[in-house]
Amino acid sequence: MASPTLMPVDLRFSFASPASAAPRTARRPKKLGSRAAAVRCAATPASSSSSPAPMGEKTVYKDGPLERAFMGLFARKMSKFATKTPNPNPNISRAVWEWDYESFVDVSRRVMVSCGTRERQQAAVREVLLSMLPAGAPAQFRKLFPPTRWACEFNAALTVPFFHWLVGPSEVVEVEVAGVKQRSGVLIKKCRYLENSGCVGMCVNMCKIPTQSFFTDEFGLPLTMNPNFEDMSCEMIYGQVPPPLEEDPASKQPCYASLCSIAKPAAPICPKLQN
C-alpha cells in the first residue's frame, strides 16, 4: 500500500540520483495473462537492494529494524478496522520493529474482509494515512508543493528511496503529462504489496485508489497509479489527474485465481472491485 507520507522531510537525508530512463507514456493496467502462475519462493534470497524476482517467483527481502518499524506502525493503525475478524492478529502485541511484511499484509487482508465494501475499505486506508500525519499537514503540503513540474519531480524522487520497504525497487522515469515531458514518473519494478497479497482487490481498493485520492484531494498534487497485473509492476505519475473509477481499467480486473486465498476464479471481475 503506497503511503502518502511524502511530507516535508529533513533534507539532511540524501539519496542517489535515479538513473536516466527513456521517455514513457502513461500505461494502462493489463489483464491477467498466463504468466500469473503460482508464487513460489526464490531459490536464493535477495537483499532489499537487489532486483525483484521474475514473475512466478517471490522476491525475498532482508528487512532491517527501521523497515519493520514502519510495517508495525502501519499494521497497528490498520488493525483497529479489522474488529470483525474472529481471530486477532497474534503479532499485534509485538513492538513495532518486531513485525514482518507478511503480518502487515495479513492485517490489510483482514481489514478488507471486515470493511466489506470497497468504499469502506478505501475510507479506512484514508483515515490511517491521515493519522500518520501531524495536524494541518495537508494544508502545509499544499503551500510547499503546489502542483508544479518541480513539485511533481521532487515527490517522484523522494518516493524511490523512502518507500522501497513498502513497494520494492523502483526508479524515476520520464513521462508525459499534458503534453509535457518530465521526470515525475516512478516505475515500481514489481510491487511488493501486490506480490505478497496476490490480491487484485487489495491492490486497487487499499493502495491505488486511496493513494491517488490522498495526493489529489488532500495534498492537491494529482497522482495516477497504473498497475500492470501481468508482471506486477506499477507506474506512478505525479501531476496526472486519475480517471474516474468507472473508467479505470484497473476496476475491471479478474482475480489472481492461483494466488489469492479469497479469489473467485469464475468471476470475470474481482468481486472486491464491484461492491
Secondary structure, DSSP 4 states (H G I P E B T S, - for coil): -------S--TT---PPPPP---B----PPPP-TT-PPPEE-SS---TTSPPPPTTEE------HHHHHHHHHHHHHHHTT-TTSSS--GGGGS-GGG--HHHHHHHHHHHHHHH-SHHHHHHHHHHHHHHTS-TTHHHHHHHHS-SSHHHHHHHHHHHHHHSHHHH-SEEEEEEEETTEEEEEEEEESS-HHHHHH--HHHHIIIIIHHHHHIIIIISS--EEEEE-TTT--EEEEETPPPPPGGG-GGGGPPP-TTT-TT--TT-SS-GGGT-
